[in-house]
Amino acid sequence: MDTIVIGGYLIAMIIIGIYASKKRGGVEGFFVANRSGGLLLITGSLVATILGGSSTIGMAGLGFSKGLPGAWWLLVGCVGLAIGGGILARRVRKTGAYTLPEILGQRYGEGVRKTASIIILSSWLGIIAGQMIAAGKILSVLFPGATLICLISIAGGVMIFYTLLGGQYSVLKTDVIQAMLILFGVILTVITGTELSGGFAMVVQRLPGDFTRFPANYEMSWSYIINLAIFVGTAYLVGPDIFSRFLSARDGRVARSAAWITAGILVFIAFGITWIGMTARVLYPGISAEQAFPHMVMNVLPGILSPLVIAALLAAVMSSADTCLLTAGVIMTSDILGKWLQGKGDQRLLIYSRFFVMIIGLVSLGIALYEQGIIKSLLLGYTVFTSGLVLPTLFALFPKYLTLSSKWVMGAVVIGGVTALCGKLLHIHNGGFYGMGLCALVLLSGVVKGRNLTVTVQRISSMGGGTPPSSHPLNR
């Protein structure tokens, strides 16, 4: 029965990919689903993309080891997404770009665009690999006799195949189904696990006294939560995967509404997944924290429900991986090699895009099969991305108010990212804070310099010169 359920799920993902490939159309269809995503598709895809391995297995582990404040792992993302929906979603959609680096390129030029692309692509290789490893470990719960290498290869192969077939159409449609499976699995496990534990009051009574304290407790201090807010929450405010959803929306209003609805849904999911970990602490105190969610599924759910919820966990991981995979492929085609691929024709460009999705997927699969300590690499990638790119992107989306030249932005991206990278590699405490602080300092210095220049130009203009209006999409 387990094989039938999981096999049926993987086959269904491939069938959807084949169906989506017929609707894909040209390059715009592959990159951003012809910018036709409605509220259901964009919301479902955001939910599924955000609820990856770290937000399911990882957050349940935090609930197991740290208690109710473990929900902050996702709650800080909800705050970031809600703010992004309110002040950024419509601006991002208005740019008409394909990717986050293209938005930076529109404002600051090709040098910044390519630098940002390299940082994102490097980070996303590790993220995709980490999700593939998580998928393999989830499958190993159902198939303990199979080797992890075999299971990672199967899960990774399916991800690559349906993503390169249909592009953004494929990802959006599979994400909606995966989001439904995730929600079903979380709700079912919360209800069944709580009943088996003797009810809500009994779970609270049997947990260590500090575990149910919120918003902070002894296990998760305010300083830890603030660290999460800066380096995890801002990745939801400004992230290539989040922006790809905004850019695929029918219009800015859909992008904004989808962000707000998703943030609301994820608040409940955050507490639900954390509660699953806390319940596992009561029922199975001897297991490791990372085993909490899969162990609950396999031991508290009866009959066919176990493989169904395992499929939901697998859906959570695959939905994050396919978005990152497509985002990396589009960045490679559009941002890094775009200049050399111009004039190749729409069909040829589409072939290149699918080729790079396959290559990036296979490289990530190779990393997943070789490197078992990938989680540290993921955290490293997120820290470098946040320190080097979040602030420059925010500045780029408000060009009327923040005048910057490309050299200042390039300096900020490189200094912020390299400082964070060195801090992580050298185990310097708060290295990410130093990186983001230096990035902010360089950007603010550039703003001051730019304002001084603007005043000078305005004085010259008033004497009979003139300045051409900006051609940036957000200024039109």
N, C-alpha and C positions, 0 to 999 in steps of 0.2 A: 504493500500500500504506500509506504514512504517513497519508493522509487517512482510509482505511478504519479503521485501528487507533484513531486519535485520535477520529474521529467516533463509532466504536462505543463507546468509553469514555464520551464525553460523553452519548450517548443512554442508555447503561446507567444513569448517575447520575440522569437524569430519570425513567426507568422505576421505579427504586427509590423515588424521591421520590413518584411517583404511588401506588405500592403502599403506602408508609408512610402516606400521607394517609388511606387507608381504615382503618388501625389506630389512628390518632392519638387518637381519642376526643375528650375535652374539653380544657379549658385545661391540666390537669395532664399530659395526654398530650403536648400541644404543647410545654410548658415543660420537663418532666423525664421524658418517656416513661413516665408513670404510675409512676415509681420502680421499674421492673421490670427494669432492666438487669442481666444476668448477668455472670459473670466475663469471658467471651469478648468481649461487646459493650463493656464498660467498658474493658478492657485494650486492645482494638483501637482504640477511639476515642481513648484517651489517647496511644497511640503515634502515630496519624495526626495528632492535633491538635498535638502537640509538634514533630513533624518537618515544619515549614513551610519557607518559603523561606530563612529565616536559618539553619536547622539543616541544610539540604541544600546549596544553592548557596553560601550564606554561609560555612558551616563548611569546605566543600571549598576555598573561596578562602583561608581561614585556613591550611589545610594547605599550599596552594600557596605562600603568602607567609611563613608563620611556622613551618611544620614540625609535628611531632607534638604539641606543646603546644596547637595549635589546637583539639584535641579538648576542651579545657576549656570551650569555649562551651556544649557540651551536657552535659559531665560535672558542671558545677556545678548544672545543672538536675536531673540524676539524684540528686545528694545532696539537693537541696531537696525533690524529689518523694518520696524514700525517707523523709525525716524527716516530711514532711507525711502520708504514709501511716501512719506509726507513731503519731503523736501527734494528728493533726488529722482524718483521714478519717472516723472513727467519730463524732467530735463534730460535724463538719459535717453528716453524714447525719442525725444525731439532731435537728438544729434543725428539720427539716421545711420549710425555706425553699425558695424557687425560685432565689434569686440571692445573691451575696455581699453586696450592699447591704442586702438584707432581713435577713441575719444581724446586720449592724451595727444595723439599725433595731430588731430585737428587744431588743437590749441597751441602745442609747443613744437611741432615739427617731427620729422622722421627719426632724428636721433633719439629723442625721448621715447618715441613709439617703439623702436626696436629694443632699446634698453629694458623698457617695461615688459616687452614680449619675452625676452630671454629670462627675466626673473620669474615671470608667471609660469612659463613652460617648464623651467627647471623644478619649480615647486610642485607643479601638477603631475609630473612623472612619478614623484614619490607618493603623492596622494592617491593616484590611480592604482599604483602597486599596493599600497596599504589596503585599499578597498578590496582588491582581488584576494589578498591574503585573508582578510576578514571573511569574504565569501567562502573561501576554501575551508576555513575553520568552522563556519556555520554548517556546511555540508558534512563535515566530519562527525558532527553530533549524530546525524542520521545514519551515516555510513562509516562506522568506526574501523571497518576492515580495509577501507580504501586508503591509499597513500595521500598525504596532503598535496603533494606535487600534482597528482592526477586530478584532484578536486579543484585546485586553483586553476589548472589548465582548462577544465571544462567550463567553470564559471567565467573565467577571463575570455575564453573563446566566444562564448555566447554574447557577452557584452560588446566585444569588438565587432562581431558579425552584424547584429541588428543596428548598431550605431552607424557603421559605414554604409549600410544599405539605405536607410531612410533619413539620415542626418537629424536635423532638429525636429522634423515631423515625427520621426520614429521615437526620439527621446521624449517629446511631449506626450505622445499617446501612451507609451509604456509607463511613463511616470504617473499618469492618472490612475492606472490600474494598480501600480505599486503603492501609491499613496493610500488607496482604499485597503489594500492588504495590510499595510503597516498599522493603520488605525484599528482595523479589526483585531489584529494580533495583540496590540497593546491593551485594548479594552478587555478582551477575553482573558488575558493573562492576569490583569489586575483583579478582575472579579473572582476568577477561580482560585487564584492564590490567596486572596483575602479570606474567602470562605473556608479554605482548607486550613488556614492558620487560626481559625476560631473567631474571625471578625476583626473589624478595624481596631476596636478597643484592646483586644488581646494582642494584636501586633504591636501597638504602642507600648503596652505593658511589658512585653518581653524584650523590647529593644533597650540598648543602653540609654540612660536618662537624657543624654545630650543629643541623641540622634534625631529627635522630633522638633528640636528648637530651630526656629527660622526667623530671620534670614541668615544668621551666622551662628556657628557653634564652635566648640573647641577643636573639632576636626577640620573645619573650613572657616578660617578667619576672614575678617573684612579685607585684609591686605591681599589674600588669595583671590577673593571675589573681584576686587578692583583690577588685579592682574588679568583675570578672565575677561572683564569688561573691555579692557584696552586691546588685548591681543586676540580675543575670540569674537567679542561683540562687534568690533570695527570691521572684521572680515565679512559680517553680514550687512554692514552699512555700505561698504565698498568691496565688492568681490566679483571676479570675472564670471563665476557661475550665476550669481544673483543678477548681474547686469545682462547676461545673455537672455534671461527670462524677460526682463523689462524690454529688451530690444526685439523680442519675438512677439510682444503683445500687439493687439490690434491698434491701440492708441495709448496715450499717457494715462488716461483715466482708468483703463483696465489694469495697467501696470501698478498704479497706486493702490487700487482697491484690492488687487490680488495680494500685494505685500501686507496690507493691513489685516485681511482675512487670515492669511497664513500665520501671521504673528499671533493672532488670537487663538487659532487652533493649537499652535505649538506650546502656548502657555499650559494648556491642559495636558498635552502629551508629555511635557517636561516633568510635571509632577507625577504623572502616571508611570513613566519609565523609572523614575527615581524610587517610587513606591514599590515597584517590582523588585528592585535591588534590596530594599529594606525588608520586604517579605522573605526574600531568599535568605537574608541574614538570620531570620527567625527559624525558618524551616531547615536550612542546610548550612549551618555556621561553619562547617569544615571545608567548604569549597573555596576556590580563589575568587576574588571580586569579579574578574572578567568572565567567569563561568556563570554568573548569577542569572542572566536572562535566558541563555540556552538551557541551563539546568532546570529552571522553573518550567520552561516549555515542555521539556521531555518528561518531567516527573509530576506535574500537576494537571496537565491537560489530557483528557481521555481520547482513545481511539484515533480517528482521522484528524482530530483537531491539532495534534502535535505537529505532524508534517505541514499542515496548513499554516501554522504560526511560524514554523521554521522557514516556510516559503515567504512569509511576511518579513522576517529578519533578512532573508536573502534579497528580497525586493528593496529593503532599505539601503543595503550596501550597493546593489547594482544600480539603483537610481542615482546615487551620488557619483558612482564611477562613470556611468555613461555620459553624464553632463560634463564632468571634468575631461573626459576623453574627447568629446566633440569640441569643447572649448579650446583644448590644446591643439587639436587638428586645425581648427579655423584660424587660430592665432598663427600657426606655422604657415598656413597658406596665404592668409590675407595680410598679416603684419610683418612677418620676417622675410618672406619671399615674394611679397606682393609686387615689388618693383620689377622683379625679373619675370613674373608671370603675367604682367600686363600685356594685353593684345593677343593672348593665347586663345581667346574665344571662350564662351560660356561653358561649352561642353568639355573642353580640355581642362579648364580650371576646376570643374566638378570632379573630373578624374583625378587630378592632383590632390584635391581635398580628401577624397576617399582614400587615396593612397597614403596620405600622411596620417589619417585617422588609424589606418591599419598599422603603419610603422610605429607610431607612438604607442598604440595599444600593445604591440608585440614587445617593444622595449620595456614598457611597464610590466608586462607579464614576465619578462626575463628577470627584472629586478625583484618581482614578487617571489619567483621560484628560487632566487639566489639568496636574498636578504631577509632574514627572519626578524631582525630588529628594526623594522621599517617605521615604527611609530615615532621613534626619536627623529627620524628624517622628516616625518610629516610636521612635527612641531617646529623643527628648524625652518622648514619651508614657509609655514604660516607666519612665523616671527619675522623672517626676512621680508616677506611680502607686505605685512602690515607696517613695518618700520619704514620701508622705502617707497610704498606706492599709495597708501590710503590718503595721506594729506595732499600730495600732488593731484590726485584725482578729484578730491573735493575742490581744490583751487581751480581746476580746469572747468568744472561745472558752473562756476560763478565768475566768468570772465569780465563782466561789467564792473565788478567790485574789487577784483584782485588782479592787478596788472603785474605780470611776470614775464621775463624773457626766458627762452629755452635753456640758456646756459645755467641759470639759477635752478631751474627744475631738474636738469640733468645732474647738477651737483648734489641736490637734495636727495634724489633717488639713489645715486651711487653711495653717498656718505651714509645715509640712513640704512640702506640695505647691507653694506659692507660692515658697518659698525655692529649691527645686530648679528650678522653672520659670525664675526670674530668673537663677539660676546658669547655666543652659543658654543663655538668650537673650543674656546679657551675657558669655558665654564665660569664666565664672569657674571656675578649676580646682577640682575637687572640690566643685562646687556641690551635687551630689546628696548627698554625705556631710554637708554642712552642714544640708541639709534634713532628712535622716533623723535627724541628731543633735539638732536642735531639736525634731523631733516626739517623739523619745524623752524629751527633757528635760521637755516639757510633760506627757506621759503619766505620767512618774514623779512629777512634782510633784502631779498629780491623785491618784495612788495614795496618796502620803503624806497628802494632805489628806483623802482618803476614809477611810483607816485611823484618823486622828484623830477623824473624825466617827463612825465605827463604835464606837470606844471610848466616846465620849460617849453614844451611843444605848444601848449595852449597860448603861452605868451607870444611865441613866434607867429602862431596862427592869427592872433588878434592884430598883429602888425601887417597882415596882408597875405600870409601863407595859407595853409589849409592842411587838414589831415583826412585821409580817406577813412571811411567807416570800416569797422572790423567785418570780416566775412565769416566769422565763426558762427555756426548754426544757432547758438544760444543768444547771439546778439541780433539775429534777424527777426 
